[in-house]
Amino acid sequence: MNRITFFFIVLGSVFFLKSEPENKSYIIIRGDKLCEISKGKSLFCKAFTFYKEKEYDSCYVYSSKALALSEGIRREEKNILNYIQGVSAIRKKLLNKALRNAFSISEENHQYRELKYAALGRVYLGMKKYDSAIFHYKKWEEIIKISTPRFRKVAFHNLGLSYVHKKNYNKAKEYFSKELSLIEEKDTAVIIRTKMDLANVYYNQYLDDEAIPLFIEAYDLAKLFSDLELKQNSTRNMAVVEKNRKNYQKSIEYYMEYGNWKDSIWNRDKIWELTEKDKQLAVAQKQQEIVLQEEQLKRQAVVQKSLVIGASGLLVFLGFLGYFYRELRSKNRFITQQKEELNVANKTKDYLFSVVSHDLRSPINTIKRQHVKLKRQLKNKEYDAVSETTNNAIALTESTSHLLNNVLHWSLEQNNQLSFKAEEYPLKPLVEQAVYNFEEIAEAKNIALTTKLEATILVKADKESLKIVLRNLLDNALKYTGENGKIAIKTYTDSEEFSTIEIKDTGFGISKEKLAKIKGLEDLSIDKINRSEGVGLGMLLCQTLIKKNNGKLLIDSELEVGTTIRILLPNASA
């Protein structure tokens, strides 16, 4: 069994298609020279300019036009056009077209032979014709002269990848090692990928003593690096390794970390998607304003024309005036409604921005200081202090991630994109899962976290929104409970209609005045939120989601004694 080869192949393919640089040095030098001779006015120069600016769609179109005019084009220009159109075709995933372009490059001199063989190797790898890819890359390797170090790294990576597909792991190791020798120390992302590649080669040969240290190195580097995909992939590798070593508890921990990185990637992509939708909405609103202005100008023109008409057309004019007046009132009502909706949206946006700017400033600055501290400790070889500093940075990152999750969930809920499906669920496993995620934090603060959960309770609720509520409330309980404190979670049947989740802590508590203000907010909304009064986005989100589940959120608290929060959820039979 090839253990984790499948995961490696997926990683290698993504690196090839997304990150491969072009062998630009010789091509750009020669292309600039040719354009200088023709003063940059030819179709060749237009195509070449788009290639340099990485506008590959336009490069593909103009290189096609230039190649169609075969008369008057120098042979060297044809070679360059075929090369840059082939690169553009690869970007557009037109591999058969890229193959024809590569074969059209002449072999009149050493430089273009080198370009041709490298291009053919790259295309055949994309087409999964690994023997052909190896053949042409080997021919390229025999005559290397003009290829830049950056291009050689990718070519060696692709050769190694081809040999992996052929299960020739010794050769794969040879070329991944060549790639690693060319990587600069500052290129952390490539170092991590290459170490994982080499580790997988060893691992598929059951050379665990060589493979596992490389997996660990890649994992440790990825933890300190900003690329979420690398964090996810290195953690997944460690989970598989520990599973095969039968260290199941450790494997589960890595799988949970892998799931967290996967969620972070999803959240990041979703936030980008929401931002793009906001931009589109702003453009649509502006276009609508332009249309309304044009209609208003048209109405003014009609009115001015009508004034020229004499007394004989007075009745007709009054009739038209009445018609346009009714239309205007209708439009004004529509504009007023839109203005009200826009005001609500602006208040929501302003509040979210205030939350993010207020709550992110402090942890981001603290994380920055932790990284500076970590750099100093590593430089001074204070290894005992590195672990503590790293743990502090991770805790701050978790807190910041929790804030961003709240912003994301609130945005999704406000845009009706948060999926909601109430079904019958046993309550105990849901609570256990939520508590499990906070056990390590409680242990770090020396807080006694206890549960007393009835196994027979069935509730009717949306599982995902209930998890969000529990995560927020447990996070608050741990945040406001000091060391050596206690947090008790229990469930019980409150009545025939409701069952209750109770979270009781011995934390700082809430003053009577603030608690009265919180309870006085019967219908929480953006225009009623005041963070200085103790009601933030997390509480707003919890209140909104509990109401959506047809439940209730009850809060009792006393300063220096603690806080008790009860979540009432409808029973499955209710």
TORSEKE-171917 format. One line per field, with one value per residue (C-alpha): residue number from 1; x, y, z. Coordinates in pm, 1 decimal, always signed. Example, Ala and Ser with C-alpha at 12.3 -4.5 7.8 and 13.67 -1.06 7.14 Angstrom:
! residues 2
n = c(1:2) .
px = c(+1230.0:+1367.0) .
py = c(-450.0:-106.0) .
pz = c(+780.0:+714.0) .
//
This chain:
! residues 574
n = c(1:2:3:4:5:6:7:8:9:10:11:12:13:14:15:16:17:18:19:20:21:22:23:24:25:26:27:28:29:30:31:32:33:34:35:36:37:38:39:40:41:42:43:44:45:46:47:48:49:50:51:52:53:54:55:56:57:58:59:60:61:62:63:64:65:66:67:68:69:70:71:72:73:74:75:76:77:78:79:80:81:82:83:84:85:86:87:88:89:90:91:92:93:94:95:96:97:98:99:100:101:102:103:104:105:106:107:108:109:110:111:112:113:114:115:116:117:118:119:120:121:122:123:124:125:126:127:128:129:130:131:132:133:134:135:136:137:138:139:140:141:142:143:144:145:146:147:148:149:150:151:152:153:154:155:156:157:158:159:160:161:162:163:164:165:166:167:168:169:170:171:172:173:174:175:176:177:178:179:180:181:182:183:184:185:186:187:188:189:190:191:192:193:194:195:196:197:198:199:200:201:202:203:204:205:206:207:208:209:210:211:212:213:214:215:216:217:218:219:220:221:222:223:224:225:226:227:228:229:230:231:232:233:234:235:236:237:238:239:240:241:242:243:244:245:246:247:248:249:250:251:252:253:254:255:256:257:258:259:260:261:262:263:264:265:266:267:268:269:270:271:272:273:274:275:276:277:278:279:280:281:282:283:284:285:286:287:288:289:290:291:292:293:294:295:296:297:298:299:300:301:302:303:304:305:306:307:308:309:310:311:312:313:314:315:316:317:318:319:320:321:322:323:324:325:326:327:328:329:330:331:332:333:334:335:336:337:338:339:340:341:342:343:344:345:346:347:348:349:350:351:352:353:354:355:356:357:358:359:360:361:362:363:364:365:366:367:368:369:370:371:372:373:374:375:376:377:378:379:380:381:382:383:384:385:386:387:388:389:390:391:392:393:394:395:396:397:398:399:400:401:402:403:404:405:406:407:408:409:410:411:412:413:414:415:416:417:418:419:420:421:422:423:424:425:426:427:428:429:430:431:432:433:434:435:436:437:438:439:440:441:442:443:444:445:446:447:448:449:450:451:452:453:454:455:456:457:458:459:460:461:462:463:464:465:466:467:468:469:470:471:472:473:474:475:476:477:478:479:480:481:482:483:484:485:486:487:488:489:490:491:492:493:494:495:496:497:498:499:500:501:502:503:504:505:506:507:508:509:510:511:512:513:514:515:516:517:518:519:520:521:522:523:524:525:526:527:528:529:530:531:532:533:534:535:536:537:538:539:540:541:542:543:544:545:546:547:548:549:550:551:552:553:554:555:556:557:558:559:560:561:562:563:564:565:566:567:568:569:570:571:572:573:574) .
px = c(+0.0:+141.0:+48.8:+15.0:+134.5:-207.3:-188.0:+164.7:+60.0:-220.5:+20.6:+277.8:+21.9:-103.2:+254.2:+318.9:+7.3:-7.6:+346.8:+572.8:+773.7:+859.4:+1218.6:+1204.2:+1563.1:+1661.9:+1312.2:+1277.1:+1626.7:+1569.0:+1208.3:+1307.4:+1584.4:+1346.1:+1086.7:+1356.6:+1438.8:+1071.4:+1007.1:+736.6:+462.8:+418.6:+166.2:+466.8:+551.5:+189.7:+177.8:+521.1:+420.3:+109.7:+331.7:+569.3:+270.4:+131.3:-193.3:-202.4:-547.4:-446.8:-104.8:-276.8:-502.3:-231.5:+24.2:-238.9:-290.1:+85.3:+143.8:-140.9:+59.2:+344.5:+492.1:+731.9:+789.9:+1143.9:+1210.8:+1322.3:+997.9:+803.1:+998.7:+923.9:+556.8:+517.2:+683.6:+474.9:+152.6:+235.1:+281.2:-52.6:-220.8:-92.8:-240.1:-572.1:-536.8:-528.9:-260.8:-300.5:-257.1:+48.2:+194.4:+158.9:+324.9:+618.7:+676.9:+668.2:+975.3:+1271.3:+1599.9:+1826.0:+2035.6:+2115.6:+1901.0:+1573.7:+1638.2:+1663.0:+1339.3:+1163.5:+1257.5:+1162.9:+827.9:+752.7:+838.1:+608.6:+314.2:+347.4:+346.3:+24.5:-118.3:-6.6:+219.6:+501.9:+739.9:+731.4:+772.8:+1081.5:+1228.7:+1210.1:+1316.3:+1620.5:+1709.5:+1671.4:+1898.1:+2173.9:+2205.3:+2123.2:+2282.2:+2030.8:+1777.8:+1761.9:+1802.7:+1433.6:+1333.3:+1568.3:+1404.2:+1064.6:+1203.1:+1372.9:+1049.0:+853.4:+1107.0:+1080.0:+701.7:+709.8:+928.0:+688.4:+405.8:+631.0:+703.4:+1076.6:+1136.1:+1515.0:+1507.9:+1234.4:+1455.1:+1749.3:+1559.3:+1378.3:+1721.8:+1851.5:+1553.5:+1617.7:+1983.7:+1872.3:+1616.8:+1718.7:+1683.9:+1428.1:+1194.9:+1019.8:+712.9:+918.1:+1135.7:+826.3:+679.1:+1007.3:+1064.3:+713.1:+789.2:+1110.7:+940.1:+668.0:+926.7:+1097.8:+764.9:+644.1:+961.7:+888.5:+1204.7:+1032.2:+1354.7:+1433.8:+1073.8:+930.4:+1197.4:+1129.3:+752.4:+815.1:+1048.2:+788.1:+514.5:+723.1:+814.8:+453.0:+336.1:+554.5:+462.9:+157.5:+38.7:-283.0:-271.3:+79.8:-34.0:-328.3:-120.6:+166.1:-80.8:-266.3:+64.3:+142.0:-205.5:-155.8:+194.7:+79.1:-216.9:+16.3:+237.7:-77.8:-45.6:-419.4:-457.0:-182.7:-333.1:-672.5:-510.5:-347.7:-675.7:-852.1:-582.1:-615.8:-991.2:-929.6:-694.1:-949.3:-1219.6:-986.5:-931.2:-1307.7:-1371.5:-1105.6:-1253.9:-1605.8:-1501.3:-1340.8:-1661.2:-1873.2:-1638.3:-1671.9:-2053.4:-2040.3:-1842.6:-2095.4:-2380.8:-2210.1:-2168.3:-2533.8:-2650.3:-2441.8:-2586.4:-2936.5:-2865.0:-2749.7:-3068.9:-3283.2:-3095.7:-3144.6:-3516.4:-3538.4:-3364.2:-3605.9:-3903.4:-3763.9:-3724.9:-4085.3:-4207.8:-4006.7:-4149.2:-4500.0:-4466.8:-4417.5:-4756.3:-5031.6:-5359.1:-5517.6:-5290.8:-5338.4:-5562.9:-5328.7:-5035.1:-5219.9:-5299.1:-4933.8:-4831.4:-5064.9:-4925.8:-4564.8:-4649.0:-4789.8:-4483.3:-4256.6:-4438.2:-4401.5:-4031.3:-3988.7:-4151.6:-3915.2:-3611.6:-3721.8:-3753.2:-3409.1:-3264.1:-3401.5:-3255.7:-2922.8:-2917.3:-2962.4:-2687.5:-2456.7:-2519.0:-2438.7:-2123.8:-2013.9:-2068.3:-1874.7:-1591.0:-1585.6:-1573.5:-1293.2:-1089.6:-1137.8:-1088.3:-819.5:-583.4:-469.3:-418.0:-246.6:-1.3:+53.5:+112.0:+362.4:+547.3:+537.9:+697.1:+971.2:+1025.4:+1034.1:+1289.9:+1509.5:+1481.0:+1574.8:+1870.7:+1985.5:+1914.9:+1673.6:+1494.1:+1317.0:+1134.1:+1041.5:+765.5:+595.1:+616.0:+477.1:+187.3:+102.5:+104.4:-120.0:-365.8:-385.0:-434.0:-717.9:-887.2:-851.5:-984.3:-1285.4:-1362.1:-1334.5:-1563.4:-1825.3:-1795.7:-1828.9:-2128.6:-2306.2:-2244.1:-2375.4:-2683.0:-2757.9:-2727.1:-2945.1:-2650.7:-2613.8:-2771.3:-3034.8:-3213.7:-3383.4:-3374.3:-3400.0:-3064.7:-2947.1:-2821.1:-2537.7:-2297.4:-2338.9:-2243.2:-1959.7:-1807.8:-1819.0:-1666.9:-1390.0:-1255.0:-1202.0:-1053.7:-691.8:-756.1:-923.4:-632.6:-382.9:-564.7:-606.7:-986.4:-1195.2:-1426.8:-1697.7:-2003.3:-2322.3:-2513.4:-2833.3:-2810.0:-3183.4:-3255.8:-3359.0:-3399.0:-3515.8:-3254.1:-3007.6:-2686.4:-2435.4:-2591.8:-2611.9:-2237.4:-2168.4:-2367.9:-2194.6:-1848.0:-1919.6:-2060.2:-1785.8:-1520.2:-1668.9:-1685.3:-1317.2:-1215.2:-1379.1:-1296.9:-964.7:-713.3:-830.9:-1190.2:-1472.7:-1705.6:-1989.9:-2198.8:-2510.2:-2823.6:-3167.8:-3531.7:-3691.4:-4049.7:-4247.1:-4173.4:-3807.1:-3475.4:-3192.3:-2815.4:-2672.7:-2322.9:-2223.2:-1888.9:-1714.9:-1581.3:-1587.6:-1962.6:-2172.2:-2294.2:-2669.4:-2682.4:-2521.4:-2724.9:-3045.7:-2944.1:-2869.6:-3203.7:-3383.0:-3280.4:-3572.7:-3509.0:-3135.6:-3042.5:-2750.1:-2901.8:-2945.7:-2593.3:-2347.0:-2022.9:-1947.4:-2259.9:-2130.1:-2320.9:-2093.7:-2118.6:-2085.7:-2392.0:-2586.5:-2503.1:-2599.9:-2931.7:-3014.9:-2936.6:-3118.2:-3431.5:-3400.6:-3403.8:-3727.6:-3537.0:-3454.4:-3131.2:-3143.7:-2860.5:-2812.0:-2496.2:-2345.2:-2018.2:-1727.5:-1956.3:-2004.1:-2248.1:-2508.4:-2638.6:-2928.5:-3012.3:-3370.3:-3429.4:-3755.4:-3779.0:-3797.6:-4149.7:-4267.7) .
py = c(+0.0:+342.0:+497.6:+871.3:+888.5:+1009.7:+1319.3:+1393.5:+1369.4:+1618.4:+1860.8:+1829.0:+1888.7:+2209.7:+2340.3:+2266.2:+2432.5:+2739.4:+2837.1:+2744.0:+3047.0:+3102.5:+3084.5:+3459.7:+3579.0:+3478.4:+3525.2:+3877.9:+3984.6:+3868.2:+3996.0:+4343.3:+4353.6:+4262.9:+4519.4:+4784.0:+4716.6:+4744.9:+5039.1:+4840.3:+4885.8:+4527.9:+4261.8:+4066.6:+4349.2:+4379.6:+4006.6:+4022.3:+4323.4:+4139.9:+3839.1:+4052.0:+4206.1:+3853.8:+3929.1:+3582.2:+3599.3:+3904.9:+3751.1:+3438.1:+3642.6:+3874.6:+3595.9:+3405.4:+3712.9:+3758.6:+3391.1:+3405.0:+3670.0:+3432.9:+3664.0:+3927.4:+3757.8:+3655.9:+3294.4:+3406.6:+3602.9:+3285.0:+3091.0:+3350.0:+3374.6:+2996.4:+2989.6:+3271.6:+3141.6:+2795.9:+2947.4:+3130.0:+2808.8:+2624.1:+2899.0:+2852.1:+2468.6:+2425.7:+2157.2:+2016.8:+2369.0:+2422.1:+2093.8:+2211.9:+2542.6:+2364.7:+2137.6:+2446.2:+2596.0:+2539.7:+2387.1:+2616.5:+2708.5:+2575.9:+2830.4:+2746.8:+2371.2:+2418.2:+2616.4:+2360.4:+2053.4:+2222.2:+2332.5:+1980.6:+1826.1:+2067.1:+2006.9:+1627.3:+1630.6:+1831.0:+1569.2:+1289.5:+1137.7:+1081.9:+885.2:+1163.7:+1427.5:+1248.6:+1200.4:+1569.5:+1699.3:+1468.6:+1609.7:+1957.8:+1859.1:+1747.3:+2094.5:+2335.1:+2675.5:+2960.0:+2831.7:+3047.5:+2888.5:+2953.9:+2774.3:+2482.2:+2434.5:+2386.1:+2161.1:+1937.6:+1935.2:+1825.5:+1552.6:+1428.5:+1436.3:+1237.1:+970.8:+949.7:+869.8:+602.5:+474.8:+523.8:+670.7:+673.2:+898.6:+1111.6:+1157.8:+1257.6:+1538.5:+1664.9:+1686.0:+1886.5:+2117.1:+2159.4:+2251.3:+2546.4:+2687.0:+3004.3:+3018.2:+3299.4:+3097.5:+2923.3:+2810.2:+2619.7:+2467.5:+2335.4:+2187.8:+2025.0:+1873.3:+1723.1:+1591.7:+1423.4:+1290.6:+1130.9:+966.7:+811.4:+721.0:+534.0:+325.9:+259.4:+449.1:+600.7:+706.6:+939.7:+1043.0:+1130.8:+1390.9:+1567.8:+1562.4:+1713.3:+1981.6:+2077.1:+2087.2:+2303.6:+2545.5:+2565.6:+2653.1:+2965.4:+3051.7:+3245.7:+3012.0:+2839.7:+2569.7:+2466.4:+2451.8:+2232.8:+1996.0:+1952.8:+1884.4:+1627.3:+1449.5:+1432.4:+1292.1:+1011.2:+935.0:+910.7:+695.8:+450.8:+448.1:+361.6:+680.4:+732.7:+1005.9:+1212.8:+1143.7:+1270.8:+1591.2:+1649.2:+1576.2:+1832.1:+2088.7:+2000.0:+2063.7:+2403.0:+2509.9:+2384.5:+2595.4:+2897.8:+2863.9:+2835.2:+3141.8:+3343.3:+3253.8:+3331.0:+3675.3:+3750.3:+3638.4:+3866.3:+4158.5:+4101.8:+4096.2:+4426.6:+4580.4:+4454.8:+4596.6:+4937.9:+4942.0:+4841.8:+5118.9:+5375.1:+5262.1:+5289.7:+5647.8:+5732.6:+5585.3:+5788.9:+6107.3:+6040.1:+5985.4:+6310.5:+6500.2:+6347.0:+6458.8:+6812.0:+6822.4:+6712.9:+6978.9:+7251.4:+7143.9:+7144.1:+7505.2:+7617.6:+7480.3:+7738.0:+7757.3:+7510.3:+7234.0:+7325.2:+7031.0:+6787.4:+6938.7:+6908.3:+6546.3:+6468.4:+6664.4:+6458.0:+6137.2:+6231.5:+6351.0:+6007.9:+5843.6:+6072.4:+5989.7:+5619.9:+5665.4:+5870.2:+5595.9:+5344.9:+5567.5:+5623.0:+5247.6:+5192.3:+5466.4:+5300.1:+4963.5:+5129.7:+5298.9:+4961.7:+4811.4:+5104.6:+5072.0:+4701.0:+4772.8:+5052.5:+4829.7:+4539.3:+4773.0:+4917.8:+4564.6:+4455.8:+4777.6:+4778.3:+4406.9:+4333.5:+4621.4:+4492.0:+4119.4:+4198.7:+4432.7:+4172.6:+3897.4:+4126.2:+4175.2:+3797.6:+3733.1:+3991.2:+3826.3:+3481.5:+3601.3:+3738.2:+3417.2:+3203.4:+3430.7:+3410.0:+3031.7:+3070.3:+2750.9:+2703.5:+3032.9:+2967.6:+2718.9:+2962.1:+3248.7:+3026.7:+2910.3:+3273.4:+3363.2:+3062.2:+3161.0:+3516.6:+3382.0:+3156.0:+3456.8:+3664.7:+3373.2:+3353.6:+3722.8:+3677.9:+3372.5:+3585.7:+3857.4:+3596.9:+3422.4:+3752.8:+3868.1:+3537.6:+3555.4:+3915.1:+3816.8:+3504.9:+3284.5:+3100.2:+2759.9:+2671.2:+2339.1:+2242.5:+1864.7:+1627.1:+1567.4:+1411.1:+1704.1:+1529.5:+1467.3:+1827.4:+1970.8:+1718.6:+1816.3:+2188.8:+2131.2:+1910.7:+2200.4:+2411.8:+2151.9:+2240.8:+2613.3:+2538.9:+2317.0:+2589.3:+2838.5:+2573.6:+2603.8:+2303.7:+2227.7:+1974.7:+1835.7:+1661.0:+1569.8:+1365.9:+1110.1:+1087.0:+1448.9:+1507.3:+1863.9:+2012.1:+2262.5:+2355.2:+2178.9:+2421.1:+2740.6:+2577.0:+2499.2:+2867.8:+2972.9:+2717.6:+2819.1:+3187.2:+3128.4:+2883.1:+3119.6:+3406.2:+3187.2:+3091.6:+3448.3:+3602.1:+3325.7:+3359.3:+3086.0:+2809.5:+2896.6:+2657.8:+2615.2:+2363.3:+2259.8:+2050.6:+1963.2:+1877.4:+1868.9:+2194.4:+2111.2:+1919.7:+2202.1:+2287.7:+2133.7:+2342.8:+2378.9:+2552.3:+2710.6:+2828.4:+2994.2:+3150.9:+3442.7:+3818.4:+3846.3:+4134.0:+4433.0:+4469.1:+4786.9:+4630.1:+4311.3:+4517.5:+4694.8:+4362.9:+4212.4:+4531.1:+4472.0:+4249.9:+4275.9:+4309.5:+4498.3:+4703.9:+5042.2:+4915.2:+4775.3:+4959.1:+4772.6:+4991.7:+4851.1:+4495.5:+4379.6:+4294.7:+4106.4:+3765.6:+3824.0:+3968.1:+3658.5:+3420.0:+3600.0:+3601.1:+3230.5:+3112.9:+3303.6:+3147.9:+2806.9:+2905.1:+2903.6:+3143.1:+3283.4:+3363.8:+3534.4:+3567.1:+3718.0:+3869.5:+4059.1:+3855.8:+3548.4:+3444.4:+3413.5:+3151.3:+3130.9:+2902.7:+2807.8:+2677.8:+2468.4:+2307.4:+1934.0:+1704.2:+1593.3:+1949.7) .
pz = c(+0.0:-99.5:+233.4:+151.1:-209.2:-329.3:-112.3:-236.9:-600.9:-547.0:-378.3:-655.3:-928.2:-769.1:-738.4:-1106.1:-1242.3:-1016.0:-931.4:-1222.7:-1340.3:-1705.2:-1835.6:-1901.0:-1908.9:-2264.2:-2408.5:-2268.3:-2374.5:-2732.9:-2747.1:-2625.2:-2885.0:-3169.5:-3054.6:-3035.4:-3401.1:-3510.8:-3269.8:-3087.3:-3349.6:-3474.9:-3366.2:-3236.4:-2994.3:-2874.8:-2797.1:-2632.5:-2416.5:-2290.5:-2209.0:-1999.5:-1816.2:-1747.8:-1934.9:-2086.3:-2250.0:-2455.2:-2524.3:-2662.2:-2893.8:-3033.3:-3077.0:-3280.3:-3501.8:-3546.8:-3635.2:-3890.0:-4080.3:-4165.9:-4432.5:-4306.4:-3967.9:-3878.5:-3778.0:-3431.2:-3387.4:-3476.6:-3212.8:-2944.6:-3049.8:-3031.5:-2688.8:-2531.3:-2688.7:-2547.5:-2199.3:-2237.7:-2355.6:-2045.0:-1826.0:-2008.5:-1972.0:-2354.1:-2335.6:-2690.7:-2830.3:-2604.6:-2737.5:-3099.0:-3009.2:-2843.2:-3145.7:-3373.6:-3203.9:-3438.1:-3323.0:-3522.7:-3217.4:-2871.8:-2683.2:-2858.1:-2833.2:-2456.0:-2446.7:-2667.1:-2459.5:-2130.2:-2275.3:-2407.0:-2069.7:-1891.2:-2129.2:-2123.7:-1743.6:-1750.9:-1991.0:-1749.5:-2017.3:-1773.9:-1998.7:-2259.0:-1988.7:-1850.2:-2199.7:-2291.5:-1951.1:-1964.3:-2307.9:-2156.5:-1865.3:-2104.0:-2262.9:-1974.7:-2030.6:-2033.2:-1778.1:-1465.0:-1117.5:-1049.6:-1369.6:-1291.9:-951.3:-1114.8:-1388.2:-1128.2:-926.5:-1235.4:-1312.0:-954.1:-978.6:-1304.6:-1142.5:-846.5:-1089.0:-1238.1:-880.5:-937.5:-593.4:-608.4:-913.5:-755.9:-448.7:-669.7:-842.5:-535.2:-368.2:-666.6:-631.8:-257.9:-321.1:-539.0:-295.7:-114.9:+262.2:+243.2:+17.0:+307.9:+113.5:-145.9:+128.6:+307.4:-12.7:-114.5:+231.0:+214.6:-135.2:-17.2:+293.7:+84.3:-141.0:+162.9:+321.6:+15.3:+35.8:+406.3:+504.4:+806.9:+981.0:+690.0:+614.8:+956.3:+1054.1:+722.6:+788.2:+1131.8:+989.2:+728.2:+995.3:+1231.9:+951.0:+831.9:+1185.2:+1175.8:+814.4:+694.6:+415.6:+537.1:+266.3:+376.2:+739.8:+635.2:+417.4:+666.3:+949.7:+736.0:+665.8:+1039.9:+1112.1:+858.0:+987.7:+1350.4:+1244.6:+1067.1:+1378.9:+1581.3:+1789.2:+1755.5:+2018.2:+1855.0:+1511.5:+1629.6:+1757.9:+1420.0:+1238.6:+1461.0:+1382.1:+1011.9:+1038.7:+1200.5:+918.5:+664.0:+834.4:+836.4:+460.0:+406.7:+625.7:+441.4:+101.4:+224.0:+353.2:+14.9:-155.7:+66.3:-0.3:-375.6:-342.2:-150.3:-436.9:-690.7:-479.4:-463.4:-843.9:-894.5:-659.3:-847.2:-1179.9:-1034.4:-923.4:-1276.2:-1424.3:-1182.1:-1271.7:-1642.8:-1588.0:-1393.9:-1674.9:-1926.0:-1716.2:-1693.6:-2072.2:-2121.8:-1877.6:-2055.4:-2389.8:-2255.8:-2134.0:-2495.9:-2593.3:-2596.8:-2414.1:-2654.7:-2515.2:-2147.3:-2060.6:-2229.8:-2040.2:-1707.2:-1784.9:-1854.2:-1543.8:-1326.9:-1476.6:-1414.1:-1062.4:-976.7:-1128.0:-926.6:-601.0:-679.4:-747.8:-428.2:-221.1:-380.7:-312.1:+50.6:+104.5:-47.3:+173.2:+485.5:+382.9:+302.5:+645.7:+817.4:+601.7:+677.6:+1052.0:+1031.7:+829.9:+1067.3:+1369.1:+1218.3:+1122.8:+1476.0:+1623.5:+1392.8:+1434.3:+1814.7:+1885.6:+1628.3:+1707.0:+2045.8:+1959.5:+1627.5:+1801.7:+2075.1:+1816.1:+1645.2:+1975.1:+2038.9:+1697.1:+1767.4:+2106.5:+1945.2:+1687.9:+1967.7:+2170.5:+1871.5:+1795.7:+2160.5:+2167.0:+2459.1:+2358.9:+2693.7:+2646.6:+2279.8:+2368.8:+2609.1:+2359.3:+2080.7:+2301.5:+2384.9:+2014.4:+1935.0:+2210.6:+2072.9:+1720.5:+1843.4:+2007.8:+1690.1:+1483.5:+1717.0:+1653.5:+1274.7:+1293.2:+1472.8:+1205.8:+930.3:+1088.3:+1156.0:+796.3:+661.0:+885.7:+781.2:+412.6:+462.0:+359.6:+691.6:+628.5:+889.5:+925.7:+1251.4:+1310.4:+1604.5:+1777.3:+2103.5:+2312.1:+2498.2:+2201.2:+2079.2:+2419.1:+2464.0:+2130.7:+2217.7:+2562.9:+2420.6:+2210.8:+2526.1:+2762.1:+2682.0:+2738.1:+3073.0:+3174.7:+3080.9:+3308.7:+3584.0:+3561.1:+3667.6:+3372.5:+3471.1:+3293.3:+3400.6:+3085.4:+3058.2:+2779.1:+2699.5:+2600.9:+2238.3:+2110.4:+1783.0:+1666.6:+1395.7:+1497.4:+1337.1:+1478.4:+1823.8:+1803.3:+1730.6:+2039.9:+2266.9:+2140.9:+2212.9:+2562.4:+2665.6:+2532.3:+2739.4:+3051.2:+3018.9:+2935.4:+3243.9:+3491.7:+3670.7:+3750.7:+3985.7:+3899.3:+3813.4:+3516.9:+3536.7:+3236.1:+3276.4:+3083.0:+3213.8:+3104.6:+3215.0:+3114.4:+2853.3:+2612.4:+2678.8:+2778.7:+2924.4:+2879.6:+3187.5:+3192.6:+3540.1:+3618.0:+3917.9:+3715.7:+3762.8:+3712.1:+3575.0:+3777.4:+3839.7:+3633.4:+3327.1:+3364.8:+3375.5:+3053.6:+2882.6:+2987.9:+2879.8:+2517.7:+2419.0:+2046.2:+1988.7:+1673.4:+1548.3:+1647.8:+2008.7:+2053.1:+2275.9:+2343.7:+2644.8:+2812.3:+2781.1:+2472.2:+2182.8:+1854.9:+2022.3:+2246.1:+1951.4:+1746.2:+2030.4:+2091.9:+1720.3:+1665.5:+1981.6:+1874.4:+1528.7:+1703.7:+1887.5:+2215.4:+2498.0:+2644.7:+3019.3:+3211.5:+3590.4:+3737.1:+4050.7:+4082.9:+4228.8:+4246.3:+3885.9:+3597.4:+3508.1:+3150.1:+3053.2:+2694.9:+2661.8:+2349.0:+2230.8:+2294.6:+1993.9:+2086.8:+2158.4) .
//
